[in-house]
Amino acid sequence: MLKTLLTLIATLLLATTTAFAAVDVNTATEAELDGIKGIGPGLSGRILEERKSAPFKDWADFIGRVGGVGNKSAVNFSKEGLTVNGKKYSAAAAAKAEAKSKQKEKDKTASHQGSDRKARSSADKNAAAPATTPTAAPAAAPATPAPAASASKN
């Protein structure tokens, strides 16, 4: 009986501690964010700055907007009790964040290639433009055969 009562109390304490340990990134203070292992003053400042523009929709949004946070750190923060809109980090969030970062990279590459094409197009137009001052072409010099290599017999 006493053993069962102690187990019940321990379980109850563990459950309440876990419930209070959750820190939501959209409502947390700087001190609460600093309390998460792996989040220091610099990162908590970046989180609060990004949060001013708009609350984080999900983990993918959080990872995409806060510099220095990737999938690996998100897993660690979630284990320490950080949530986004009350949700822990999951594999689905990782896949969504990965797809979002790949799309950003693809857009950046496409934008870069487009500016390269424009630059090449301008260069091609300049090269193809006729010369503005006509000049007489010099007469072609007759080709002279190269001297034959002498074969010496020693």
C-alpha positions as CSV (number, residue, x, y, z in Angstrom):
1,M,0.0,0.0,0.0
2,L,2.7,2.4,1.0
3,K,4.7,1.5,-2.1
4,T,1.7,2.2,-4.4
5,L,1.1,5.6,-2.7
6,L,4.7,6.6,-3.1
7,T,4.7,5.6,-6.8
8,L,1.5,7.6,-7.3
9,I,3.0,10.7,-5.7
10,A,6.2,10.4,-7.7
11,T,4.2,10.0,-10.9
12,L,2.1,13.0,-10.1
13,L,5.2,15.1,-9.3
14,L,6.8,14.1,-12.5
15,A,3.7,14.9,-14.6
16,T,3.4,18.4,-13.0
17,T,7.1,19.1,-13.5
18,T,6.9,18.1,-17.1
19,A,3.8,20.3,-17.7
20,F,5.5,23.3,-16.2
21,A,8.7,22.7,-18.1
22,A,7.1,23.4,-21.5
23,V,8.1,26.8,-22.8
24,D,6.3,28.1,-25.8
25,V,8.5,30.1,-28.1
26,N,5.6,32.5,-29.0
27,T,4.9,33.5,-25.3
28,A,8.2,32.9,-23.5
29,T,10.2,35.7,-21.9
30,E,13.9,36.1,-22.5
31,A,14.6,34.5,-19.1
32,E,12.4,31.5,-20.0
33,L,14.2,31.1,-23.3
34,D,17.6,31.3,-21.6
35,G,16.4,28.6,-19.3
36,I,16.3,26.1,-22.2
37,K,19.6,24.3,-22.5
38,G,21.4,25.4,-25.7
39,I,19.7,28.8,-25.9
40,G,21.8,31.7,-24.7
41,P,21.4,35.4,-24.6
42,G,22.3,35.9,-28.3
43,L,19.9,33.2,-29.6
44,S,17.0,34.3,-27.3
45,G,17.5,37.9,-28.6
46,R,17.2,36.7,-32.2
47,I,14.1,34.7,-31.3
48,L,12.5,37.7,-29.7
49,E,13.4,40.0,-32.6
50,E,11.8,37.6,-35.2
51,R,8.8,37.1,-33.0
52,K,8.1,40.9,-33.1
53,S,7.4,40.7,-36.8
54,A,4.9,37.8,-36.4
55,P,4.4,34.8,-34.2
56,F,6.0,31.5,-35.3
57,K,3.4,29.3,-37.1
58,D,5.2,26.0,-36.6
59,W,8.7,24.5,-36.2
60,A,9.5,24.9,-39.9
61,D,8.7,28.6,-39.6
62,F,10.8,28.9,-36.5
63,I,13.8,27.1,-38.1
64,G,13.5,29.1,-41.3
65,R,13.3,32.5,-39.6
66,V,15.8,32.2,-36.7
67,G,19.4,32.2,-37.8
68,G,21.5,29.5,-36.1
69,V,18.6,27.1,-35.5
70,G,18.6,23.9,-37.6
71,N,16.9,20.6,-37.4
72,K,19.5,19.2,-34.9
73,S,19.2,22.1,-32.5
74,A,15.4,22.1,-32.8
75,V,15.4,18.4,-31.7
76,N,17.5,19.4,-28.6
77,F,15.4,22.4,-27.8
78,S,12.2,20.3,-28.0
79,K,13.7,17.7,-25.7
80,E,14.5,20.5,-23.2
81,G,10.8,21.6,-23.3
82,L,10.6,24.2,-26.0
83,T,7.4,24.2,-28.1
84,V,6.0,26.1,-31.0
85,N,2.2,26.7,-30.5
86,G,2.2,24.0,-27.9
87,K,3.7,21.4,-30.2
88,K,6.9,19.5,-29.8
89,Y,9.3,19.1,-32.7
90,S,8.5,16.1,-34.9
91,A,9.9,14.4,-38.0
92,A,7.1,15.9,-40.0
93,A,8.3,19.4,-38.9
94,A,11.8,18.4,-39.9
95,A,10.6,17.3,-43.4
96,K,8.7,20.5,-43.8
97,A,11.6,22.6,-42.7
98,E,13.9,20.8,-45.1
99,A,11.6,21.3,-48.0
100,K,11.3,25.0,-47.2
101,S,15.1,25.4,-47.0
102,K,15.5,23.5,-50.3
103,Q,12.9,25.8,-52.0
104,K,14.7,28.9,-50.7
105,E,18.0,27.6,-52.1
106,K,16.3,26.7,-55.4
107,D,14.8,30.2,-55.6
108,K,18.2,31.8,-54.8
109,T,19.9,29.7,-57.5
110,A,17.3,30.5,-60.1
111,S,17.5,34.2,-59.3
112,H,21.3,34.1,-59.6
113,Q,21.2,32.2,-62.9
114,G,18.7,34.7,-64.3
115,S,21.0,37.6,-63.5
116,D,23.9,35.7,-65.1
117,R,21.8,35.2,-68.3
118,K,21.0,38.9,-68.5
119,A,24.7,39.7,-68.1
120,R,25.7,37.2,-70.8
121,S,22.9,38.5,-73.1
122,S,24.2,42.0,-72.8
123,A,27.7,40.9,-73.5
124,D,26.6,38.9,-76.5
125,K,24.7,41.9,-77.9
126,N,27.7,44.2,-77.4
127,A,30.0,41.6,-79.1
128,A,27.5,41.1,-82.0
129,A,27.1,44.9,-82.7
130,P,28.8,46.1,-85.8
131,A,31.9,48.3,-85.5
132,T,31.0,52.0,-85.5
133,T,34.0,53.1,-87.6
134,P,34.7,51.0,-90.7
135,T,38.4,50.3,-91.3
136,A,40.0,48.7,-94.3
137,A,41.1,45.2,-93.6
138,P,44.8,44.6,-94.3
139,A,45.6,42.4,-97.3
140,A,46.2,38.8,-96.3
141,A,49.9,37.9,-96.4
142,P,50.8,34.9,-98.4
143,A,51.4,31.9,-96.3
144,T,55.0,30.8,-96.2
145,P,55.8,27.2,-95.6
146,A,57.6,26.3,-92.4
147,P,61.2,25.3,-92.9
148,A,61.7,21.6,-93.1
149,A,63.5,19.9,-90.3
150,S,66.9,18.8,-91.4
151,A,67.7,15.2,-90.9
152,S,71.3,14.8,-90.0
153,K,73.0,11.5,-90.3
154,N,75.9,11.2,-88.0
